[in-house]
Amino acid sequence: MVESASYGSPWHELLSSDVVKDAAKTIPGFVDKVMGFANESLDRVKLKKNLVAANSDLPPSQPESDKA
């Protein structure tokens, strides 16, 4: 019995697709562009969370790397 793929998010499903895998192999700079896009998106989310925390009584969340 073979189980079908199970994805945690639409992004995970997209990145696991054969089309994206083929693009990563054939298009120069594709992986770097996708990684840059992802990093910029994460930076915007972190900035937004910190701005919301600064305007409320809640302390800002610590980055995962700072947590013990």
HTML snippet that shows the backbone in 3Dmol.js (N, CA, C, O; Angstrom):
<script src="https://3Dmol.org/build/3Dmol-min.js"></script>
<div id="view" style="width:600px;height:400px;position:relative"></div>
<script>
const pdb = `
ATOM      1  N   MET A   1       0.847  -1.178   0.000  1.00  0.00           N
ATOM      2  CA  MET A   1       0.000   0.000   0.000  1.00  0.00           C
ATOM      3  C   MET A   1       0.896   1.246   0.000  1.00  0.00           C
ATOM      4  O   MET A   1       1.848   1.338   0.775  1.00  0.00           O
ATOM      5  N   VAL A   2       0.583   2.181  -0.862  1.00  0.00           N
ATOM      6  CA  VAL A   2       1.337   3.426  -0.964  1.00  0.00           C
ATOM      7  C   VAL A   2       0.452   4.558  -0.463  1.00  0.00           C
ATOM      8  O   VAL A   2      -0.679   4.733  -0.916  1.00  0.00           O
ATOM      9  N   GLU A   3       0.990   5.323   0.481  1.00  0.00           N
ATOM     10  CA  GLU A   3       0.239   6.463   1.007  1.00  0.00           C
ATOM     11  C   GLU A   3       0.422   7.663   0.095  1.00  0.00           C
ATOM     12  O   GLU A   3       1.498   7.877  -0.462  1.00  0.00           O
ATOM     13  N   SER A   4      -0.635   8.438  -0.052  1.00  0.00           N
ATOM     14  CA  SER A   4      -0.526   9.657  -0.844  1.00  0.00           C
ATOM     15  C   SER A   4       0.229  10.706  -0.035  1.00  0.00           C
ATOM     16  O   SER A   4       0.306  10.636   1.192  1.00  0.00           O
ATOM     17  N   ALA A   5       0.780  11.674  -0.748  1.00  0.00           N
ATOM     18  CA  ALA A   5       1.548  12.730  -0.083  1.00  0.00           C
ATOM     19  C   ALA A   5       0.631  13.562   0.800  1.00  0.00           C
ATOM     20  O   ALA A   5      -0.525  13.813   0.459  1.00  0.00           O
ATOM     21  N   SER A   6       1.158  13.981   1.929  1.00  0.00           N
ATOM     22  CA  SER A   6       0.421  14.832   2.856  1.00  0.00           C
ATOM     23  C   SER A   6       1.251  16.091   3.090  1.00  0.00           C
ATOM     24  O   SER A   6       2.408  16.013   3.504  1.00  0.00           O
ATOM     25  N   TYR A   7       0.654  17.250   2.822  1.00  0.00           N
ATOM     26  CA  TYR A   7       1.381  18.510   2.909  1.00  0.00           C
ATOM     27  C   TYR A   7       0.887  19.342   4.078  1.00  0.00           C
ATOM     28  O   TYR A   7      -0.302  19.339   4.397  1.00  0.00           O
ATOM     29  N   GLY A   8       1.815  20.059   4.719  1.00  0.00           N
ATOM     30  CA  GLY A   8       1.467  20.900   5.858  1.00  0.00           C
ATOM     31  C   GLY A   8       0.928  22.258   5.458  1.00  0.00           C
ATOM     32  O   GLY A   8       0.296  22.940   6.266  1.00  0.00           O
ATOM     33  N   SER A   9       1.172  22.658   4.220  1.00  0.00           N
ATOM     34  CA  SER A   9       0.700  23.961   3.759  1.00  0.00           C
ATOM     35  C   SER A   9       0.676  23.965   2.235  1.00  0.00           C
ATOM     36  O   SER A   9       1.280  23.100   1.601  1.00  0.00           O
ATOM     37  N   PRO A  10      -0.018  24.932   1.645  1.00  0.00           N
ATOM     38  CA  PRO A  10       0.006  25.057   0.182  1.00  0.00           C
ATOM     39  C   PRO A  10       1.424  25.302  -0.349  1.00  0.00           C
ATOM     40  O   PRO A  10       1.769  24.847  -1.440  1.00  0.00           O
ATOM     41  N   TRP A  11       2.243  26.026   0.429  1.00  0.00           N
ATOM     42  CA  TRP A  11       3.631  26.272   0.015  1.00  0.00           C
ATOM     43  C   TRP A  11       4.406  24.965  -0.058  1.00  0.00           C
ATOM     44  O   TRP A  11       5.177  24.751  -0.994  1.00  0.00           O
ATOM     45  N   HIS A  12       4.208  24.100   0.911  1.00  0.00           N
ATOM     46  CA  HIS A  12       4.891  22.809   0.923  1.00  0.00           C
ATOM     47  C   HIS A  12       4.483  21.998  -0.304  1.00  0.00           C
ATOM     48  O   HIS A  12       5.321  21.370  -0.951  1.00  0.00           O
ATOM     49  N   GLU A  13       3.194  22.018  -0.615  1.00  0.00           N
ATOM     50  CA  GLU A  13       2.700  21.293  -1.787  1.00  0.00           C
ATOM     51  C   GLU A  13       3.310  21.859  -3.068  1.00  0.00           C
ATOM     52  O   GLU A  13       3.736  21.100  -3.939  1.00  0.00           O
ATOM     53  N   LEU A  14       3.353  23.182  -3.186  1.00  0.00           N
ATOM     54  CA  LEU A  14       3.931  23.819  -4.370  1.00  0.00           C
ATOM     55  C   LEU A  14       5.399  23.447  -4.537  1.00  0.00           C
ATOM     56  O   LEU A  14       5.826  23.058  -5.624  1.00  0.00           O
ATOM     57  N   LEU A  15       6.168  23.565  -3.463  1.00  0.00           N
ATOM     58  CA  LEU A  15       7.600  23.281  -3.543  1.00  0.00           C
ATOM     59  C   LEU A  15       7.889  21.812  -3.796  1.00  0.00           C
ATOM     60  O   LEU A  15       8.977  21.468  -4.257  1.00  0.00           O
ATOM     61  N   SER A  16       6.935  20.942  -3.503  1.00  0.00           N
ATOM     62  CA  SER A  16       7.103  19.511  -3.736  1.00  0.00           C
ATOM     63  C   SER A  16       6.648  19.093  -5.133  1.00  0.00           C
ATOM     64  O   SER A  16       6.815  17.936  -5.518  1.00  0.00           O
ATOM     65  N   SER A  17       6.081  20.014  -5.885  1.00  0.00           N
ATOM     66  CA  SER A  17       5.545  19.670  -7.204  1.00  0.00           C
ATOM     67  C   SER A  17       6.668  19.410  -8.204  1.00  0.00           C
ATOM     68  O   SER A  17       7.764  19.959  -8.093  1.00  0.00           O
ATOM     69  N   ASP A  18       6.367  18.559  -9.182  1.00  0.00           N
ATOM     70  CA  ASP A  18       7.346  18.240 -10.218  1.00  0.00           C
ATOM     71  C   ASP A  18       7.709  19.472 -11.041  1.00  0.00           C
ATOM     72  O   ASP A  18       8.852  19.606 -11.479  1.00  0.00           O
ATOM     73  N   VAL A  19       6.760  20.366 -11.256  1.00  0.00           N
ATOM     74  CA  VAL A  19       7.022  21.576 -12.039  1.00  0.00           C
ATOM     75  C   VAL A  19       8.091  22.431 -11.365  1.00  0.00           C
ATOM     76  O   VAL A  19       9.016  22.905 -12.025  1.00  0.00           O
ATOM     77  N   VAL A  20       7.967  22.629 -10.064  1.00  0.00           N
ATOM     78  CA  VAL A  20       8.942  23.448  -9.337  1.00  0.00           C
ATOM     79  C   VAL A  20      10.289  22.724  -9.269  1.00  0.00           C
ATOM     80  O   VAL A  20      11.337  23.355  -9.400  1.00  0.00           O
ATOM     81  N   LYS A  21      10.265  21.425  -9.068  1.00  0.00           N
ATOM     82  CA  LYS A  21      11.517  20.659  -9.049  1.00  0.00           C
ATOM     83  C   LYS A  21      12.234  20.766 -10.396  1.00  0.00           C
ATOM     84  O   LYS A  21      13.452  20.941 -10.435  1.00  0.00           O
ATOM     85  N   ASP A  22      11.487  20.662 -11.498  1.00  0.00           N
ATOM     86  CA  ASP A  22      12.089  20.803 -12.824  1.00  0.00           C
ATOM     87  C   ASP A  22      12.632  22.212 -13.036  1.00  0.00           C
ATOM     88  O   ASP A  22      13.709  22.385 -13.606  1.00  0.00           O
ATOM     89  N   ALA A  23      11.891  23.214 -12.582  1.00  0.00           N
ATOM     90  CA  ALA A  23      12.354  24.601 -12.713  1.00  0.00           C
ATOM     91  C   ALA A  23      13.657  24.802 -11.947  1.00  0.00           C
ATOM     92  O   ALA A  23      14.559  25.490 -12.424  1.00  0.00           O
ATOM     93  N   ALA A  24      13.759  24.205 -10.765  1.00  0.00           N
ATOM     94  CA  ALA A  24      14.974  24.336  -9.958  1.00  0.00           C
ATOM     95  C   ALA A  24      16.178  23.733 -10.677  1.00  0.00           C
ATOM     96  O   ALA A  24      17.305  24.204 -10.522  1.00  0.00           O
ATOM     97  N   LYS A  25      15.930  22.692 -11.463  1.00  0.00           N
ATOM     98  CA  LYS A  25      17.019  22.028 -12.188  1.00  0.00           C
ATOM     99  C   LYS A  25      17.396  22.763 -13.469  1.00  0.00           C
ATOM    100  O   LYS A  25      18.553  22.710 -13.888  1.00  0.00           O
ATOM    101  N   THR A  26      16.444  23.446 -14.097  1.00  0.00           N
ATOM    102  CA  THR A  26      16.695  23.977 -15.436  1.00  0.00           C
ATOM    103  C   THR A  26      16.814  25.499 -15.536  1.00  0.00           C
ATOM    104  O   THR A  26      17.437  25.996 -16.474  1.00  0.00           O
ATOM    105  N   ILE A  27      16.244  26.237 -14.613  1.00  0.00           N
ATOM    106  CA  ILE A  27      16.257  27.702 -14.710  1.00  0.00           C
ATOM    107  C   ILE A  27      17.361  28.264 -13.820  1.00  0.00           C
ATOM    108  O   ILE A  27      17.311  28.124 -12.598  1.00  0.00           O
ATOM    109  N   PRO A  28      18.363  28.904 -14.437  1.00  0.00           N
ATOM    110  CA  PRO A  28      19.443  29.476 -13.639  1.00  0.00           C
ATOM    111  C   PRO A  28      18.917  30.529 -12.658  1.00  0.00           C
ATOM    112  O   PRO A  28      18.154  31.416 -13.041  1.00  0.00           O
ATOM    113  N   GLY A  29      19.327  30.425 -11.402  1.00  0.00           N
ATOM    114  CA  GLY A  29      18.953  31.402 -10.390  1.00  0.00           C
ATOM    115  C   GLY A  29      17.570  31.206  -9.797  1.00  0.00           C
ATOM    116  O   GLY A  29      17.161  31.985  -8.936  1.00  0.00           O
ATOM    117  N   PHE A  30      16.838  30.187 -10.231  1.00  0.00           N
ATOM    118  CA  PHE A  30      15.470  29.980  -9.737  1.00  0.00           C
ATOM    119  C   PHE A  30      15.444  29.746  -8.233  1.00  0.00           C
ATOM    120  O   PHE A  30      14.651  30.361  -7.521  1.00  0.00           O
ATOM    121  N   VAL A  31      16.297  28.872  -7.754  1.00  0.00           N
ATOM    122  CA  VAL A  31      16.312  28.551  -6.320  1.00  0.00           C
ATOM    123  C   VAL A  31      16.676  29.790  -5.508  1.00  0.00           C
ATOM    124  O   VAL A  31      16.071  30.049  -4.468  1.00  0.00           O
ATOM    125  N   ASP A  32      17.655  30.552  -5.974  1.00  0.00           N
ATOM    126  CA  ASP A  32      18.052  31.770  -5.262  1.00  0.00           C
ATOM    127  C   ASP A  32      16.909  32.784  -5.210  1.00  0.00           C
ATOM    128  O   ASP A  32      16.704  33.433  -4.183  1.00  0.00           O
ATOM    129  N   LYS A  33      16.166  32.926  -6.305  1.00  0.00           N
ATOM    130  CA  LYS A  33      15.030  33.852  -6.330  1.00  0.00           C
ATOM    131  C   LYS A  33      13.943  33.403  -5.357  1.00  0.00           C
ATOM    132  O   LYS A  33      13.385  34.224  -4.628  1.00  0.00           O
ATOM    133  N   VAL A  34      13.643  32.113  -5.341  1.00  0.00           N
ATOM    134  CA  VAL A  34      12.610  31.597  -4.442  1.00  0.00           C
ATOM    135  C   VAL A  34      13.044  31.777  -2.992  1.00  0.00           C
ATOM    136  O   VAL A  34      12.244  32.180  -2.148  1.00  0.00           O
ATOM    137  N   MET A  35      14.304  31.480  -2.703  1.00  0.00           N
ATOM    138  CA  MET A  35      14.813  31.648  -1.337  1.00  0.00           C
ATOM    139  C   MET A  35      14.774  33.121  -0.928  1.00  0.00           C
ATOM    140  O   MET A  35      14.408  33.439   0.204  1.00  0.00           O
ATOM    141  N   GLY A  36      15.146  34.016  -1.833  1.00  0.00           N
ATOM    142  CA  GLY A  36      15.089  35.448  -1.541  1.00  0.00           C
ATOM    143  C   GLY A  36      13.668  35.909  -1.269  1.00  0.00           C
ATOM    144  O   GLY A  36      13.424  36.686  -0.346  1.00  0.00           O
ATOM    145  N   PHE A  37      12.729  35.426  -2.077  1.00  0.00           N
ATOM    146  CA  PHE A  37      11.320  35.755  -1.877  1.00  0.00           C
ATOM    147  C   PHE A  37      10.841  35.273  -0.514  1.00  0.00           C
ATOM    148  O   PHE A  37      10.161  36.004   0.206  1.00  0.00           O
ATOM    149  N   ALA A  38      11.195  34.047  -0.163  1.00  0.00           N
ATOM    150  CA  ALA A  38      10.774  33.486   1.127  1.00  0.00           C
ATOM    151  C   ALA A  38      11.374  34.273   2.288  1.00  0.00           C
ATOM    152  O   ALA A  38      10.673  34.582   3.252  1.00  0.00           O
ATOM    153  N   ASN A  39      12.655  34.599   2.207  1.00  0.00           N
ATOM    154  CA  ASN A  39      13.307  35.356   3.281  1.00  0.00           C
ATOM    155  C   ASN A  39      12.702  36.747   3.443  1.00  0.00           C
ATOM    156  O   ASN A  39      12.502  37.209   4.566  1.00  0.00           O
ATOM    157  N   GLU A  40      12.410  37.417   2.331  1.00  0.00           N
ATOM    158  CA  GLU A  40      11.779  38.739   2.405  1.00  0.00           C
ATOM    159  C   GLU A  40      10.396  38.645   3.043  1.00  0.00           C
ATOM    160  O   GLU A  40      10.013  39.499   3.842  1.00  0.00           O
ATOM    161  N   SER A  41       9.659  37.614   2.690  1.00  0.00           N
ATOM    162  CA  SER A  41       8.320  37.426   3.265  1.00  0.00           C
ATOM    163  C   SER A  41       8.403  37.191   4.764  1.00  0.00           C
ATOM    164  O   SER A  41       7.621  37.759   5.526  1.00  0.00           O
ATOM    165  N   LEU A  42       9.344  36.358   5.191  1.00  0.00           N
ATOM    166  CA  LEU A  42       9.516  36.098   6.622  1.00  0.00           C
ATOM    167  C   LEU A  42       9.938  37.359   7.366  1.00  0.00           C
ATOM    168  O   LEU A  42       9.470  37.615   8.476  1.00  0.00           O
ATOM    169  N   ASP A  43      10.818  38.144   6.759  1.00  0.00           N
ATOM    170  CA  ASP A  43      11.251  39.397   7.390  1.00  0.00           C
ATOM    171  C   ASP A  43      10.070  40.351   7.577  1.00  0.00           C
ATOM    172  O   ASP A  43       9.959  41.005   8.614  1.00  0.00           O
ATOM    173  N   ARG A  44       9.186  40.432   6.571  1.00  0.00           N
ATOM    174  CA  ARG A  44       8.010  41.306   6.689  1.00  0.00           C
ATOM    175  C   ARG A  44       7.081  40.832   7.798  1.00  0.00           C
ATOM    176  O   ARG A  44       6.529  41.649   8.535  1.00  0.00           O
ATOM    177  N   VAL A  45       6.904  39.521   7.923  1.00  0.00           N
ATOM    178  CA  VAL A  45       6.038  38.979   8.975  1.00  0.00           C
ATOM    179  C   VAL A  45       6.631  39.283  10.343  1.00  0.00           C
ATOM    180  O   VAL A  45       5.908  39.691  11.252  1.00  0.00           O
ATOM    181  N   LYS A  46       7.938  39.089  10.501  1.00  0.00           N
ATOM    182  CA  LYS A  46       8.598  39.376  11.784  1.00  0.00           C
ATOM    183  C   LYS A  46       8.479  40.856  12.134  1.00  0.00           C
ATOM    184  O   LYS A  46       8.205  41.203  13.283  1.00  0.00           O
ATOM    185  N   LEU A  47       8.685  41.728  11.149  1.00  0.00           N
ATOM    186  CA  LEU A  47       8.581  43.167  11.382  1.00  0.00           C
ATOM    187  C   LEU A  47       7.164  43.531  11.811  1.00  0.00           C
ATOM    188  O   LEU A  47       6.972  44.313  12.742  1.00  0.00           O
ATOM    189  N   LYS A  48       6.180  42.965  11.135  1.00  0.00           N
ATOM    190  CA  LYS A  48       4.787  43.255  11.473  1.00  0.00           C
ATOM    191  C   LYS A  48       4.470  42.794  12.894  1.00  0.00           C
ATOM    192  O   LYS A  48       3.799  43.510  13.636  1.00  0.00           O
ATOM    193  N   LYS A  49       4.943  41.612  13.281  1.00  0.00           N
ATOM    194  CA  LYS A  49       4.703  41.114  14.637  1.00  0.00           C
ATOM    195  C   LYS A  49       5.342  42.033  15.669  1.00  0.00           C
ATOM    196  O   LYS A  49       4.738  42.322  16.702  1.00  0.00           O
ATOM    197  N   ASN A  50       6.550  42.488  15.397  1.00  0.00           N
ATOM    198  CA  ASN A  50       7.235  43.381  16.334  1.00  0.00           C
ATOM    199  C   ASN A  50       6.535  44.732  16.429  1.00  0.00           C
ATOM    200  O   ASN A  50       6.475  45.314  17.512  1.00  0.00           O
ATOM    201  N   LEU A  51       6.004  45.242  15.319  1.00  0.00           N
ATOM    202  CA  LEU A  51       5.276  46.510  15.355  1.00  0.00           C
ATOM    203  C   LEU A  51       3.986  46.371  16.146  1.00  0.00           C
ATOM    204  O   LEU A  51       3.631  47.267  16.911  1.00  0.00           O
ATOM    205  N   VAL A  52       3.289  45.273  15.975  1.00  0.00           N
ATOM    206  CA  VAL A  52       2.058  45.036  16.730  1.00  0.00           C
ATOM    207  C   VAL A  52       2.381  44.924  18.211  1.00  0.00           C
ATOM    208  O   VAL A  52       1.673  45.493  19.042  1.00  0.00           O
ATOM    209  N   ALA A  53       3.443  44.196  18.555  1.00  0.00           N
ATOM    210  CA  ALA A  53       3.831  44.025  19.953  1.00  0.00           C
ATOM    211  C   ALA A  53       4.249  45.360  20.563  1.00  0.00           C
ATOM    212  O   ALA A  53       3.967  45.617  21.733  1.00  0.00           O
ATOM    213  N   ALA A  54       4.914  46.208  19.790  1.00  0.00           N
ATOM    214  CA  ALA A  54       5.354  47.506  20.301  1.00  0.00           C
ATOM    215  C   ALA A  54       4.166  48.415  20.609  1.00  0.00           C
ATOM    216  O   ALA A  54       4.259  49.308  21.451  1.00  0.00           O
ATOM    217  N   ASN A  55       3.065  48.182  19.928  1.00  0.00           N
ATOM    218  CA  ASN A  55       1.873  49.007  20.129  1.00  0.00           C
ATOM    219  C   ASN A  55       0.865  48.366  21.075  1.00  0.00           C
ATOM    220  O   ASN A  55      -0.278  48.813  21.170  1.00  0.00           O
ATOM    221  N   SER A  56       1.285  47.331  21.766  1.00  0.00           N
ATOM    222  CA  SER A  56       0.387  46.663  22.708  1.00  0.00           C
ATOM    223  C   SER A  56       1.128  46.408  24.013  1.00  0.00           C
ATOM    224  O   SER A  56       2.297  46.767  24.153  1.00  0.00           O
ATOM    225  N   ASP A  57       0.454  45.797  24.950  1.00  0.00           N
ATOM    226  CA  ASP A  57       1.070  45.470  26.233  1.00  0.00           C
ATOM    227  C   ASP A  57       1.848  44.162  26.183  1.00  0.00           C
ATOM    228  O   ASP A  57       2.491  43.792  27.166  1.00  0.00           O
ATOM    229  N   LEU A  58       1.803  43.456  25.055  1.00  0.00           N
ATOM    230  CA  LEU A  58       2.474  42.169  24.942  1.00  0.00           C
ATOM    231  C   LEU A  58       3.932  42.359  24.547  1.00  0.00           C
ATOM    232  O   LEU A  58       4.231  43.207  23.707  1.00  0.00           O
ATOM    233  N   PRO A  59       4.839  41.594  25.130  1.00  0.00           N
ATOM    234  CA  PRO A  59       6.236  41.677  24.700  1.00  0.00           C
ATOM    235  C   PRO A  59       6.384  41.042  23.322  1.00  0.00           C
ATOM    236  O   PRO A  59       5.635  40.123  22.994  1.00  0.00           O
ATOM    237  N   PRO A  60       7.337  41.510  22.502  1.00  0.00           N
ATOM    238  CA  PRO A  60       7.537  40.900  21.188  1.00  0.00           C
ATOM    239  C   PRO A  60       8.021  39.466  21.343  1.00  0.00           C
ATOM    240  O   PRO A  60       8.705  39.131  22.310  1.00  0.00           O
ATOM    241  N   SER A  61       7.662  38.633  20.391  1.00  0.00           N
ATOM    242  CA  SER A  61       8.106  37.243  20.455  1.00  0.00           C
ATOM    243  C   SER A  61       9.586  37.176  20.125  1.00  0.00           C
ATOM    244  O   SER A  61      10.101  37.962  19.329  1.00  0.00           O
ATOM    245  N   GLN A  62      10.263  36.216  20.756  1.00  0.00           N
ATOM    246  CA  GLN A  62      11.685  36.029  20.510  1.00  0.00           C
ATOM    247  C   GLN A  62      11.868  35.242  19.222  1.00  0.00           C
ATOM    248  O   GLN A  62      11.066  34.357  18.925  1.00  0.00           O
ATOM    249  N   PRO A  63      12.912  35.547  18.449  1.00  0.00           N
ATOM    250  CA  PRO A  63      13.226  34.711  17.299  1.00  0.00           C
ATOM    251  C   PRO A  63      13.537  33.296  17.778  1.00  0.00           C
ATOM    252  O   PRO A  63      14.012  33.106  18.898  1.00  0.00           O
ATOM    253  N   GLU A  64      13.272  32.321  16.942  1.00  0.00           N
ATOM    254  CA  GLU A  64      13.497  30.926  17.310  1.00  0.00           C
ATOM    255  C   GLU A  64      14.948  30.679  17.733  1.00  0.00           C
ATOM    256  O   GLU A  64      15.205  29.858  18.613  1.00  0.00           O
ATOM    257  N   SER A  65      15.893  31.386  17.109  1.00  0.00           N
ATOM    258  CA  SER A  65      17.302  31.169  17.429  1.00  0.00           C
ATOM    259  C   SER A  65      17.667  31.668  18.823  1.00  0.00           C
ATOM    260  O   SER A  65      18.665  31.227  19.392  1.00  0.00           O
ATOM    261  N   ASP A  66      16.867  32.591  19.388  1.00  0.00           N
ATOM    262  CA  ASP A  66      17.148  33.131  20.720  1.00  0.00           C
ATOM    263  C   ASP A  66      16.519  32.313  21.835  1.00  0.00           C
ATOM    264  O   ASP A  66      16.882  32.468  23.001  1.00  0.00           O
ATOM    265  N   LYS A  67      15.581  31.448  21.485  1.00  0.00           N
ATOM    266  CA  LYS A  67      14.894  30.661  22.508  1.00  0.00           C
ATOM    267  C   LYS A  67      15.788  29.532  22.988  1.00  0.00           C
ATOM    268  O   LYS A  67      16.523  28.930  22.205  1.00  0.00           O
ATOM    269  N   ALA A  68      15.718  29.251  24.280  1.00  0.00           N
ATOM    270  CA  ALA A  68      16.570  28.201  24.845  1.00  0.00           C
ATOM    271  C   ALA A  68      15.893  26.869  24.816  1.00  0.00           C
ATOM    272  O   ALA A  68      16.470  25.873  25.253  1.00  0.00           O
TER     273      ALA A  68
END
`;
const viewer = $3Dmol.createViewer("view");
viewer.addModel(pdb, "pdb");
viewer.setStyle({}, {cartoon: {color: "spectrum"}});
viewer.zoomTo();
viewer.render();
</script>
